[in-house]
Amino acid sequence: MTREHIWPKVLIERAEDDLWAYQPEKAIFYKGEPTIKDVCSECNNKKLSQLDAYLAGLYDSHLHRVVMPGEAAQFAYDYAKLVRTLFKISYNSGRAWAEPRIVNAHKKLSKFILDGGYCTKHMLRLQIVTAAKRVNAEDRSLIGYLEPRLMRCALVPYDGQYNNRFLVRLVAINSYWFYLILPYKKEPVHIWEKFVSGFSNWITPTGIYVNPGQASMQISVEQTTYLHPDLLGALGTAMAAEKGTR
């Protein structure tokens, strides 16, 4: 068994700022690069390293960018490699924190993550989160921007119809926030349709559908949202508490 980074090492090395990892059970931040040690060397060094290389290229071409207010975004992708990479990160994170519900839902994706090919029905959505303007409370003048410079994998607490039948995961890299939707078991079409309708109209913006049959997409200004506390959820609360102790 070898150590596998939860977040690919190639992304950690490209980060502009020092990274702090977050431990959700204790709601604390710590300096380090979280890893798991349950991946064989052949899979880690050959198959999974190819996905890391793809993500590194995607980071250099798109994901490194912080989209500013009023800007649109364009995203070019290889769908199979993209979704395999995102599921890999999500699966790593679930195993690292020993969350049975997440781990069990991802187990059926193991072969797909490693080798590609057939994948159980799922959905991928992309939300562009722009920087937020920081303004003076008195005269409303612009004093700077709060930028979404982060890498985050989290369970999305969707509370709409059929939320108990689908797993929703977030993999966010700077302004590019990917929502992965995976059923716990095979679901009929009408259940999928009702779930997607509710999720796409949720109070929290969940982006637009990433089409497996296409290689690029354009996200208009109207389809973006800005960075605000509700998007960060528990992480935002932890960050506020951490700042209050300094």
C-alpha positions in Angstrom: 0.0 0.0 0.0 1.2 3.5 -0.8 0.1 7.0 0.3 -2.3 8.8 -1.9 -3.0 12.5 -1.5 -6.6 13.3 -1.0 -6.0 16.3 -3.2 -3.5 15.6 -6.0 0.0 16.7 -5.1 0.3 18.5 -8.5 -2.5 20.9 -7.4 -1.0 21.5 -3.9 2.2 22.5 -5.6 0.4 24.9 -7.8 -1.4 26.7 -5.0 -0.4 30.4 -4.8 -0.9 30.5 -1.0 0.0 28.2 1.9 -2.7 25.6 2.3 -4.3 24.7 5.6 -6.3 21.4 5.8 -9.6 21.3 7.6 -10.7 18.5 9.9 -14.5 18.5 10.0 -15.0 16.4 13.1 -13.1 18.9 15.3 -13.8 22.0 13.1 -10.1 22.8 13.2 -7.4 23.8 10.6 -4.0 22.4 10.5 -0.9 22.6 8.3 -0.4 19.6 6.2 -1.3 17.5 3.2 -3.9 14.9 4.1 -3.3 11.4 2.7 -4.7 7.9 2.8 -2.7 4.7 2.7 -5.0 2.2 1.0 -4.0 2.4 -2.6 -1.6 -0.1 -4.2 1.6 1.3 -5.8 0.7 0.2 -9.4 -2.7 1.9 -9.3 -1.3 5.0 -7.6 1.7 5.5 -9.7 0.3 4.5 -13.1 -3.5 4.8 -13.4 -4.3 7.5 -10.8 -1.2 9.5 -11.7 -2.6 9.9 -15.2 -5.8 11.5 -13.8 -3.6 13.8 -11.7 -1.7 14.9 -14.8 -5.0 15.7 -16.5 -6.2 17.7 -13.6 -2.9 19.6 -13.5 -3.4 20.6 -17.1 -6.9 21.6 -16.5 -5.8 23.7 -13.5 -3.2 25.5 -15.7 -5.8 26.2 -18.4 -8.9 27.0 -16.4 -9.1 26.2 -12.7 -6.3 28.5 -11.4 -8.4 31.5 -12.4 -10.5 33.5 -10.0 -13.4 34.8 -11.9 -14.2 38.4 -11.0 -17.7 40.0 -10.7 -19.3 40.7 -14.0 -17.1 38.2 -15.9 -18.3 35.2 -17.9 -16.3 31.9 -18.0 -15.5 29.3 -20.5 -14.7 25.7 -19.7 -13.2 23.1 -22.0 -13.0 19.5 -20.8 -12.7 15.8 -21.5 -15.8 14.6 -19.7 -14.6 11.0 -18.8 -11.3 12.2 -17.4 -12.9 15.1 -15.6 -15.6 13.1 -13.8 -13.1 10.3 -13.0 -10.8 12.8 -11.4 -13.5 14.5 -9.4 -14.9 11.1 -8.1 -11.4 10.1 -7.1 -11.0 13.2 -5.0 -14.5 12.7 -3.5 -13.8 9.0 -2.8 -10.4 9.8 -1.2 -12.0 12.4 1.1 -14.8 10.0 2.1 -12.3 7.2 3.0 -10.0 9.6 4.9 -12.8 10.7 7.2 -14.3 7.2 7.4 -17.8 8.2 6.3 -19.6 4.9 5.5 -22.4 6.4 3.5 -20.0 8.2 1.2 -17.6 5.3 1.0 -20.3 2.8 0.1 -21.8 5.0 -2.6 -18.3 5.4 -4.2 -17.3 1.7 -4.1 -19.2 0.9 -7.2 -17.1 3.6 -9.0 -13.7 2.0 -8.2 -13.2 0.3 -11.6 -14.5 3.4 -13.5 -12.1 5.7 -11.6 -9.2 3.4 -12.3 -9.9 2.3 -15.9 -12.7 4.4 -17.3 -15.4 2.7 -19.4 -18.9 2.1 -18.0 -20.1 4.2 -15.1 -23.3 4.0 -13.2 -25.8 6.9 -13.8 -24.7 10.1 -12.3 -24.8 13.9 -12.9 -22.2 16.6 -12.9 -23.0 20.3 -12.5 -20.6 23.3 -12.6 -21.2 26.5 -10.6 -18.9 29.5 -11.2 -18.3 31.4 -8.0 -16.9 34.8 -8.5 -15.0 37.0 -6.1 -17.2 39.2 -3.9 -16.8 42.9 -3.6 -15.7 44.4 -0.3 -17.2 47.8 0.3 -17.0 50.5 2.9 -20.1 50.2 5.1 -20.4 54.0 5.3 -20.1 55.3 1.8 -20.3 51.9 -0.1 -17.0 52.5 -1.9 -15.0 49.5 -3.1 -12.1 48.6 -0.9 -11.2 45.2 -2.4 -12.3 41.7 -3.2 -12.9 38.5 -1.2 -11.6 35.8 -3.6 -12.6 32.1 -3.6 -9.0 30.7 -3.4 -9.6 27.3 -2.0 -9.7 23.6 -2.7 -12.6 21.9 -1.0 -14.4 18.6 -1.0 -17.6 18.3 1.1 -20.9 16.6 1.5 -23.7 18.9 0.3 -26.6 19.0 2.8 -29.4 19.2 0.2 -32.7 19.1 2.0 -35.1 18.9 -1.0 -37.3 16.1 -2.3 -35.6 12.6 -2.4 -32.5 13.9 -0.7 -32.3 10.6 1.1 -31.9 8.7 -2.2 -29.0 10.7 -3.7 -25.5 11.6 -2.6 -24.4 15.1 -3.5 -20.8 16.0 -3.2 -18.9 19.2 -3.9 -15.4 19.4 -5.3 -14.5 23.1 -5.5 -11.3 24.5 -6.9 -11.1 28.3 -6.7 -14.0 29.7 -8.8 -14.9 26.3 -10.3 -17.4 24.4 -8.0 -18.4 21.0 -9.2 -21.5 19.2 -7.9 -21.4 15.4 -8.2 -24.8 13.7 -7.9 -24.8 9.9 -7.3 -27.8 7.7 -6.4 -27.4 5.3 -3.5 -29.2 2.7 -5.7 -30.6 2.5 -9.2 -33.4 5.0 -9.6 -36.1 5.3 -12.2 -36.2 8.2 -14.6 -39.1 10.0 -13.0 -37.3 10.0 -9.6 -34.2 11.4 -11.3 -36.2 14.1 -13.0 -37.9 15.2 -9.8 -34.7 15.3 -7.8 -32.8 17.3 -10.5 -35.7 19.8 -10.8 -35.6 20.4 -7.1 -31.8 20.5 -6.8 -31.3 22.9 -9.8 -33.8 25.3 -8.2 -32.4 25.0 -4.6 -31.8 28.2 -2.6 -28.1 27.5 -2.9 -26.9 28.0 -6.5 -25.9 24.6 -8.0 -24.7 25.7 -11.4 -25.5 24.2 -14.9 -25.4 20.7 -16.3 -22.1 19.5 -17.7 -23.0 17.6 -20.8 -21.0 14.3 -21.3 -21.5 14.7 -25.1 -19.7 18.0 -25.3 -16.2 19.2 -24.8 -16.8 22.8 -23.8 -19.3 25.1 -22.2 -19.9 28.8 -21.8 -21.1 30.2 -18.4 -22.7 33.6 -18.8 -22.5 36.3 -16.1 -26.2 35.6 -15.2 -25.3 32.0 -14.4 -22.5 32.8 -12.0 -22.8 33.6 -8.3 -20.6 35.4 -5.8 -18.7 34.1 -2.8 -20.8 34.5 0.3 -21.0 32.8 3.8 -24.0 30.5 2.9 -21.9 28.8 0.2 -19.1 28.0 2.7 -21.5 26.4 5.3 -19.8 24.8 8.2 -16.4 25.7 6.8 -17.3 29.4 6.9 -18.3 29.0 10.6 -15.0 27.3 11.4 -13.1 30.0 9.5 -14.8 32.8 11.5 -14.1 31.0 14.8 -10.4 30.5 13.8 -10.0 34.2 13.0 -11.6 35.1 16.3 -9.0 33.3 18.3 -6.0 35.2 16.7 
